[in-house]
Amino acid sequence: MRIAVLGAGVIGVTTAWFLARAGHAVTVIERAPEAARETSYANGGQISVCHAEPWANPKAPWKALQWLGEEDAPLLFRLRADPALWRWGLGFLRQCTPARARANLQHLVRLGLYSRATLQALRSELALDYDARTEGILHYYTDPAEFEAAIPAAAAMRDVGLDRQVKSAAECLAIEPALARSRRPIVGGTYTPSDESGDARKFTDQLAAHAARLGVVFRYDCVIEGFAAAGGRIDHVRLRDATGPAALQADAIVVCLGSYSPLHLGPLGIRLAIYPAKGYSATIPVRPGQHAPTVSLTDDGHKLVFSRLGDRLRVAGTAEFNGYDLSLNPVRCQALIERTRDIFPDGADYGAAEFWCGLRPATPSNLPYIGRTRYPNLYLNTGHGTLGWTEACGSGLALAQMVDGQRPQVDFPFLGQPG
């Protein structure tokens, strides 16, 4: 079949790769000049099934209220007259019940485990080099109450198949010795040895090159202007590039447009509960003699992640609900540096940090939209929130299987799943 994939982030490129490997003629449409230049560009770098715990849980509304008005809070809602934000917020509250949180956790862990295994197989098959590290992910705690609360959460993860282990302070320091220099004593942690980290942009660039050699056509600097429907199907995608307007016809179309998916699909009557959650990152050079971590880490108290990418330290986190604004807030940027320096006083060259922000496509449940819409030739692979890098390979393979009429191998509530 002729298949159009809309979007060349990590989700779009993995989807294109698996469709092409299945024998389809694939064209990827991307408005940026290269792949992975938006949300996949400088994310936290973690392949983190251990982060599958949904944002929406019984404790979440109270935490959000506590953080209101704090400019450097981990979760920041900009109260604004935006109906989409209020609808999303109400949907989020509905997902905060214990039963829904448990079900969402199970689905996310299953998809994450499947996707991580798919990534590992792909890395081996193509000899991909993207600063991958496979020493696991350690969640550390400096607050005894937060550590105690993490123990049952780790047990819940183990119950659904993830090897998340509780570790003492001494064990945490043995896993990552750089934590011994923290200005705040480490009181304990949880460790998932099977999780990984790596540079999502490098991965996507390399996979796009392999996909091109397999015959995938990438049309960069190409803007999507809309869809034309006829006979209950999508007839073509309306585009505009440097030469002017154009139409792209395809037997199937896959939307991998992240936070922008609702804007493009709304005119078709497809309503997606996706809202952009702006995340920040700082990429900091590590000089010889500095004591940066080598194991990927998560600071659960401040909702930050740390990944060592070669001679760089990537620190990322926070979520700011402020529409499609992509301006860098200096207060939040500085908070990343201050909190990193607090834990790793001599860990990197903090004065040379490069700041970035991107829009994560968040759903109220944290479950992405993967599968077929009411238009039989229009598919979705979007809404992965903070887990896009973690879930990309499994989502791409599952979507390719669904396009071919197969049932994906992972137990997940896919849209329009074959019987």
SEDOZA-850222 format. One record per residue (C-alpha): residue in one letter; residue number from 1; z, y, x. Coordinates in steps of 0.001 Angstrom, whole numbers. Each point is the difference from the previous one (the first is absolute). Layout:
REM residues N
<'A',NUM,<Z,Y,X>>
...
END
This chain:
REM residues 419
<'M',1,<0,0,0>>
<'R',2,<-351,3663,921>>
<'I',3,<3512,1399,98>>
<'A',4,<1191,3577,489>>
<'V',5,<3468,534,1450>>
<'L',6,<1333,3510,-575>>
<'G',7,<2312,1102,2806>>
<'A',8,<204,-918,3698>>
<'G',9,<3733,-91,561>>
<'V',10,<1711,-3223,1017>>
<'I',11,<-270,-1337,-3582>>
<'G',12,<-3692,827,-377>>
<'V',13,<-1036,-1348,3396>>
<'T',14,<1880,-3291,-372>>
<'T',15,<-1532,-396,-3464>>
<'A',16,<-3476,668,1394>>
<'W',17,<561,-2490,2824>>
<'F',18,<990,-2884,-2270>>
<'L',19,<-2796,733,-2476>>
<'A',20,<-2566,68,2805>>
<'R',21,<1379,-3197,1510>>
<'A',22,<-466,-1632,-3409>>
<'G',23,<-3695,853,237>>
<'H',24,<-300,3211,-2020>>
<'A',25,<-2018,3095,913>>
<'V',26,<2682,2689,275>>
<'T',27,<-245,3789,186>>
<'V',28,<3138,2062,681>>
<'I',29,<183,3604,-1187>>
<'E',30,<2387,2362,1803>>
<'R',31,<343,3775,-186>>
<'A',32,<1487,294,3520>>
<'P',33,<-2183,-223,3130>>
<'E',34,<1607,-3292,1094>>
<'A',35,<2124,-2839,-1331>>
<'A',36,<3794,309,-320>>
<'R',37,<158,3779,251>>
<'E',38,<2301,647,-2957>>
<'T',39,<3027,-2047,-1153>>
<'S',40,<-686,-2804,2515>>
<'Y',41,<-195,2415,2935>>
<'A',42,<3597,302,1255>>
<'N',43,<2281,-2034,-2236>>
<'G',44,<3224,-1696,1074>>
<'G',45,<-1816,-2933,1580>>
<'Q',46,<2129,-2771,-1508>>
<'I',47,<-1221,-3273,-1488>>
<'S',48,<3211,-51,-1951>>
<'V',49,<512,-2623,-2670>>
<'C',50,<3671,923,483>>
<'H',51,<-823,3321,-1720>>
<'A',52,<-1111,-1764,-3187>>
<'E',53,<3147,1048,-1848>>
<'P',54,<-1378,2327,-2709>>
<'W',55,<960,3660,-15>>
<'A',56,<784,-471,-3694>>
<'N',57,<3357,-1758,-190>>
<'P',58,<3267,651,-1879>>
<'K',59,<1371,2262,2773>>
<'A',60,<-3144,2100,467>>
<'P',61,<499,2646,-2754>>
<'W',62,<3439,949,1344>>
<'K',63,<-1269,316,3562>>
<'A',64,<-2902,2177,-1151>>
<'L',65,<2440,2308,-1808>>
<'Q',66,<2186,282,3110>>
<'W',67,<-3014,1048,2073>>
<'L',68,<-1248,2686,-2405>>
<'G',69,<-221,3356,1768>>
<'E',70,<338,-1452,3511>>
<'E',71,<-3107,1122,1874>>
<'D',72,<297,-2801,2560>>
<'A',73,<1019,-2735,-2464>>
<'P',74,<-1635,-3442,402>>
<'L',75,<-1321,265,-3569>>
<'L',76,<-951,3480,-1212>>
<'F',77,<-1252,778,-3501>>
<'R',78,<-1579,3436,-337>>
<'L',79,<760,819,-3616>>
<'R',80,<-3271,1382,-1322>>
<'A',81,<-1988,241,-3208>>
<'D',82,<-2057,-3087,762>>
<'P',83,<-327,-2433,-2939>>
<'A',84,<-1148,-2790,2355>>
<'L',85,<3209,326,2026>>
<'W',86,<2210,-116,-3100>>
<'R',87,<-1877,-3029,-1384>>
<'W',88,<377,-1708,3359>>
<'G',89,<3705,846,98>>
<'L',90,<612,-1481,-3449>>
<'G',91,<-1884,-3125,1018>>
<'F',92,<2137,-194,3135>>
<'L',93,<3206,164,-2042>>
<'R',94,<-1240,-2839,-2215>>
<'Q',95,<-416,-2162,3107>>
<'C',96,<3589,588,1173>>
<'T',97,<1563,-2814,-2029>>
<'P',98,<1398,-2987,1934>>
<'A',99,<-2465,-2440,-1600>>
<'R',100,<-3082,2087,772>>
<'A',101,<1174,764,3517>>
<'R',102,<483,-3750,664>>
<'A',103,<-3426,-906,-1381>>
<'N',104,<-1731,2765,1959>>
<'L',105,<1782,-1106,3183>>
<'Q',106,<-1244,-3568,-440>>
<'H',107,<-3588,1127,-525>>
<'L',108,<59,2352,2989>>
<'V',109,<1502,-2569,2371>>
<'R',110,<-2582,-2612,-995>>
<'L',111,<-2873,2425,541>>
<'G',112,<1506,1255,3260>>
<'L',113,<504,-3480,1472>>
<'Y',114,<-3544,-995,-962>>
<'S',115,<-1429,3196,1424>>
<'R',116,<1912,-254,3275>>
<'A',117,<-1284,-3551,529>>
<'T',118,<-3538,1177,-804>>
<'L',119,<322,2812,2559>>
<'Q',120,<1223,-2418,2662>>
<'A',121,<-2960,-2307,-590>>
<'L',122,<-2445,2917,90>>
<'R',123,<1520,1392,3211>>
<'S',124,<-432,-3371,1672>>
<'E',125,<-3522,-520,-1333>>
<'L',126,<-1331,3397,1150>>
<'A',127,<2299,594,3027>>
<'L',128,<1036,3374,-1446>>
<'D',129,<2065,2254,2278>>
<'Y',130,<1928,2704,-1855>>
<'D',131,<3328,285,1891>>
<'A',132,<1389,-2882,-2035>>
<'R',133,<3584,-1069,622>>
<'T',134,<1434,-3192,-1474>>
<'E',135,<3719,315,816>>
<'G',136,<958,511,-3646>>
<'I',137,<1555,2971,-1793>>
<'L',138,<3672,948,257>>
<'H',139,<1705,2110,-2679>>
<'Y',140,<2991,1647,1634>>
<'Y',141,<2959,1759,-1612>>
<'T',142,<2427,2639,1236>>
<'D',143,<1952,187,-3269>>
<'P',144,<2301,-2963,-761>>
<'A',145,<-434,357,-3784>>
<'E',146,<-3801,-49,298>>
<'F',147,<193,-3072,2227>>
<'E',148,<2203,-1810,-2518>>
<'A',149,<-2456,861,-2764>>
<'A',150,<-2860,-1414,2109>>
<'I',151,<1551,-3467,206>>
<'P',152,<-681,-1031,-3641>>
<'A',153,<-3427,1674,222>>
<'A',154,<-833,-2235,2972>>
<'A',155,<1192,-3027,-1977>>
<'A',156,<-2322,968,-2867>>
<'M',157,<-2894,131,2480>>
<'R',158,<868,-3464,1327>>
<'D',159,<110,-1322,-3562>>
<'V',160,<-3672,932,-436>>
<'G',161,<-1130,-1428,3329>>
<'L',162,<418,2730,2638>>
<'D',163,<1966,-757,3184>>
<'R',164,<2159,3145,-37>>
<'Q',165,<3164,-685,2004>>
<'V',166,<3280,1913,148>>
<'K',167,<935,1060,3557>>
<'S',168,<3177,1393,1552>>
<'A',169,<-6,3216,2018>>
<'A',170,<-27,-1983,3255>>
<'E',171,<-2943,-2093,-1210>>
<'C',172,<-1913,3158,-950>>
<'L',173,<461,1386,3519>>
<'A',174,<-1182,-3288,1474>>
<'I',175,<-3158,130,-2128>>
<'E',176,<-676,3664,919>>
<'P',177,<2003,1187,3039>>
<'A',178,<-1185,3621,-428>>
<'L',179,<2343,263,-2998>>
<'A',180,<2954,-60,2414>>
<'R',181,<-790,3646,840>>
<'S',182,<383,1130,-3622>>
<'R',183,<2321,2944,-621>>
<'R',184,<1055,-1760,-3192>>
<'P',185,<1448,-3497,540>>
<'I',186,<-1976,-2857,-1521>>
<'V',187,<2208,-1991,-2384>>
<'G',188,<-2424,-2805,-872>>
<'G',189,<-3455,-773,-1243>>
<'T',190,<-2424,-2409,-1597>>
<'Y',191,<-2856,-1559,1944>>
<'T',192,<-3308,-1511,-1106>>
<'P',193,<-1399,-1750,3105>>
<'S',194,<-3334,-868,-1622>>
<'D',195,<-989,3606,-791>>
<'E',196,<-2231,2013,2334>>
<'S',197,<-1292,3451,867>>
<'G',198,<-3207,1571,1257>>
<'D',199,<-2343,2964,-274>>
<'A',200,<-1716,-124,-3410>>
<'R',201,<-2661,2499,1065>>
<'K',202,<-993,-2037,3072>>
<'F',203,<-80,-3162,-2096>>
<'T',204,<-2199,1617,-2645>>
<'D',205,<-2377,1487,2568>>
<'Q',206,<-473,-3363,1689>>
<'L',207,<-404,-1928,-3236>>
<'A',208,<-2551,2572,-1213>>
<'A',209,<-2005,-614,3203>>
<'H',210,<81,-3759,-610>>
<'A',211,<-990,543,-3627>>
<'A',212,<-2955,2164,1064>>
<'R',213,<-1178,-2786,2313>>
<'L',214,<233,-2329,-2996>>
<'G',215,<-2352,2310,-1922>>
<'V',216,<2371,2322,-1872>>
<'V',217,<-1515,3475,-419>>
<'F',218,<2450,2911,412>>
<'R',219,<-1026,3306,-1564>>
<'Y',220,<2348,2652,1378>>
<'D',221,<199,3673,-1021>>
<'C',222,<-974,-1171,-3453>>
<'V',223,<1848,1338,-3064>>
<'I',224,<417,-1926,-3254>>
<'E',225,<-831,2231,-2961>>
<'G',226,<388,-2473,-2849>>
<'F',227,<-1153,-3160,-1717>>
<'A',228,<-2783,-661,-2501>>
<'A',229,<778,-2677,-2581>>
<'A',230,<-2579,-1810,-2134>>
<'G',231,<193,-3140,-2124>>
<'G',232,<3723,-459,659>>
<'R',233,<-498,-76,3774>>
<'I',234,<-128,2512,2830>>
<'D',235,<-3670,664,622>>
<'H',236,<359,2082,3150>>
<'V',237,<2279,2257,2037>>
<'R',238,<-985,3653,313>>
<'L',239,<267,1213,3602>>
<'R',240,<-662,3064,2094>>
<'D',241,<-618,106,3732>>
<'A',242,<-1659,2378,2454>>
<'T',243,<-3403,-688,-1569>>
<'G',244,<1168,819,-3538>>
<'P',245,<842,-2045,-3114>>
<'A',246,<-696,-3725,-99>>
<'A',247,<656,-3069,-2152>>
<'L',248,<1272,-3332,1282>>
<'Q',249,<-641,-3044,-2160>>
<'A',250,<1946,-3190,583>>
<'D',251,<760,-3277,-1719>>
<'A',252,<3710,633,536>>
<'I',253,<2068,3033,1003>>
<'V',254,<3467,-112,1573>>
<'V',255,<2209,3122,-140>>
<'C',256,<2214,294,3110>>
<'L',257,<685,3731,-251>>
<'G',258,<3787,24,269>>
<'S',259,<1676,3007,-1597>>
<'Y',260,<-3361,1360,-1140>>
<'S',261,<-829,-3066,-2110>>
<'P',262,<1413,1455,-3263>>
<'L',263,<-2031,3192,430>>
<'H',264,<-3265,-1929,303>>
<'L',265,<725,-2592,-2694>>
<'G',266,<1537,2280,-2636>>
<'P',267,<-3409,1095,-1380>>
<'L',268,<-773,-3698,-644>>
<'G',269,<3136,-334,-2124>>
<'I',270,<1803,-2066,2653>>
<'R',271,<3565,1289,346>>
<'L',272,<1824,-990,3164>>
<'A',273,<3707,700,527>>
<'I',274,<-561,1176,3574>>
<'Y',275,<1521,3167,1401>>
<'P',276,<-275,1284,3591>>
<'A',277,<3189,-348,2039>>
<'K',278,<-435,2103,3125>>
<'G',279,<1336,-1687,3099>>
<'Y',280,<478,1547,3428>>
<'S',281,<-306,-1393,3499>>
<'A',282,<472,1144,3568>>
<'T',283,<-1806,-1683,2888>>
<'I',284,<1914,619,3208>>
<'P',285,<-1055,-807,3578>>
<'V',286,<2284,-2362,1906>>
<'R',287,<190,914,3700>>
<'P',288,<1036,-2308,2855>>
<'G',289,<3769,-344,183>>
<'Q',290,<619,902,-3622>>
<'H',291,<1903,-2448,-2207>>
<'A',292,<-2105,-426,-3106>>
<'P',293,<373,-3052,-2228>>
<'T',294,<-2470,-2854,300>>
<'V',295,<1020,-1872,-3158>>
<'S',296,<-1106,1603,-3272>>
<'L',297,<3002,1529,-1781>>
<'T',298,<1001,1395,-3372>>
<'D',299,<2756,2538,-578>>
<'D',300,<893,-833,-3591>>
<'G',301,<2406,2913,-313>>
<'H',302,<-2702,2594,656>>
<'K',303,<-2981,-2097,-1153>>
<'L',304,<-1727,216,3391>>
<'V',305,<-1999,-2609,1894>>
<'F',306,<-693,-196,3739>>
<'S',307,<-2885,-1872,1613>>
<'R',308,<-914,-207,3661>>
<'L',309,<-3770,386,341>>
<'G',310,<-754,-447,3685>>
<'D',311,<1213,3132,1792>>
<'R',312,<731,1764,-3306>>
<'L',313,<2926,-84,-2399>>
<'R',314,<-921,397,-3664>>
<'V',315,<2760,1151,-2319>>
<'A',316,<-846,310,-3691>>
<'G',317,<1585,256,-3388>>
<'T',318,<1162,2142,-2892>>
<'A',319,<-1793,367,-3320>>
<'E',320,<-827,3371,-1484>>
<'F',321,<-1341,158,-3544>>
<'N',322,<-1946,3238,9>>
<'G',323,<-3417,-809,-1408>>
<'Y',324,<-2940,-97,2391>>
<'D',325,<1430,2554,2401>>
<'L',326,<-653,-994,3636>>
<'S',327,<1721,2872,1760>>
<'L',328,<2545,-900,2676>>
<'N',329,<3528,1089,-861>>
<'P',330,<1623,1052,3312>>
<'V',331,<3490,-824,-1290>>
<'R',332,<-976,-3586,-697>>
<'C',333,<-1893,-278,3292>>
<'Q',334,<3025,1216,1936>>
<'A',335,<2245,-2416,-1900>>
<'L',336,<-2076,-2897,1347>>
<'I',337,<572,1179,3568>>
<'E',338,<3696,762,-425>>
<'R',339,<770,-3383,-1510>>
<'T',340,<-2053,-1824,2620>>
<'R',341,<1684,1897,2840>>
<'D',342,<3377,-821,-1555>>
<'I',343,<-675,-3725,384>>
<'F',344,<-2117,110,3187>>
<'P',345,<1177,3102,1944>>
<'D',346,<-2339,-668,2939>>
<'G',347,<-2517,-2161,-1839>>
<'A',348,<-3166,2103,183>>
<'D',349,<-1511,3398,804>>
<'Y',350,<1093,1672,-3232>>
<'G',351,<-1528,3349,913>>
<'A',352,<-3482,-1577,-44>>
<'A',353,<231,-1583,-3462>>
<'E',354,<-3109,20,-2204>>
<'F',355,<792,353,-3709>>
<'W',356,<-2019,-1380,-2903>>
<'C',357,<325,-582,-3721>>
<'G',358,<-1861,-2194,-2456>>
<'L',359,<49,-796,-3706>>
<'R',360,<1265,-3466,-838>>
<'P',361,<-1294,-1284,-3371>>
<'A',362,<3317,-841,-1692>>
<'T',363,<364,-1913,-3255>>
<'P',364,<3289,-38,-1958>>
<'S',365,<482,-3733,647>>
<'N',366,<-1388,43,3576>>
<'L',367,<-2507,-2651,-1135>>
<'P',368,<-3598,845,917>>
<'Y',369,<-2977,-265,-2342>>
<'I',370,<-2187,-2866,1198>>
<'G',371,<-2718,-1537,-2152>>
<'R',372,<-2526,711,-2719>>
<'T',373,<16,2856,-2509>>
<'R',374,<-1355,4,-3559>>
<'Y',375,<-3394,676,1582>>
<'P',376,<-906,-3510,1224>>
<'N',377,<-1675,1244,3198>>
<'L',378,<2671,2573,915>>
<'Y',379,<2940,-1199,2107>>
<'L',380,<3165,1622,1340>>
<'N',381,<1810,-438,3305>>
<'T',382,<2326,2984,68>>
<'G',383,<3548,1235,-567>>
<'H',384,<1706,-1743,2937>>
<'G',385,<2457,2849,636>>
<'T',386,<1859,-376,3304>>
<'L',387,<-1213,-3592,452>>
<'G',388,<-3733,554,443>>
<'W',389,<-58,-1188,3624>>
<'T',390,<2259,-2936,-873>>
<'E',391,<-2049,-1116,-3007>>
<'A',392,<-3524,951,1105>>
<'C',393,<-1353,-3300,1288>>
<'G',394,<1405,-2120,-2822>>
<'S',395,<-1158,2487,-2620>>
<'G',396,<-3490,150,1480>>
<'L',397,<-371,-3777,148>>
<'A',398,<1386,-461,-3531>>
<'L',399,<-2334,2655,-1396>>
<'A',400,<-3010,-1617,1679>>
<'Q',401,<964,-3344,-1519>>
<'M',402,<277,1574,-3449>>
<'V',403,<-3444,1580,301>>
<'D',404,<-1321,-3508,658>>
<'G',405,<1755,-1311,-3123>>
<'Q',406,<2699,-1829,1948>>
<'R',407,<3732,53,-603>>
<'P',408,<1874,1556,2974>>
<'Q',409,<2307,-2297,1922>>
<'V',410,<3084,2214,-456>>
<'D',411,<2119,189,-3160>>
<'F',412,<-322,3668,-981>>
<'P',413,<-757,1784,-3312>>
<'F',414,<-3620,840,848>>
<'L',415,<-2025,1928,-2582>>
<'G',416,<-2651,-2006,-1855>>
<'Q',417,<925,-3106,1979>>
<'P',418,<-2314,-3006,-526>>
<'G',419,<1528,-2827,-1988>>
END
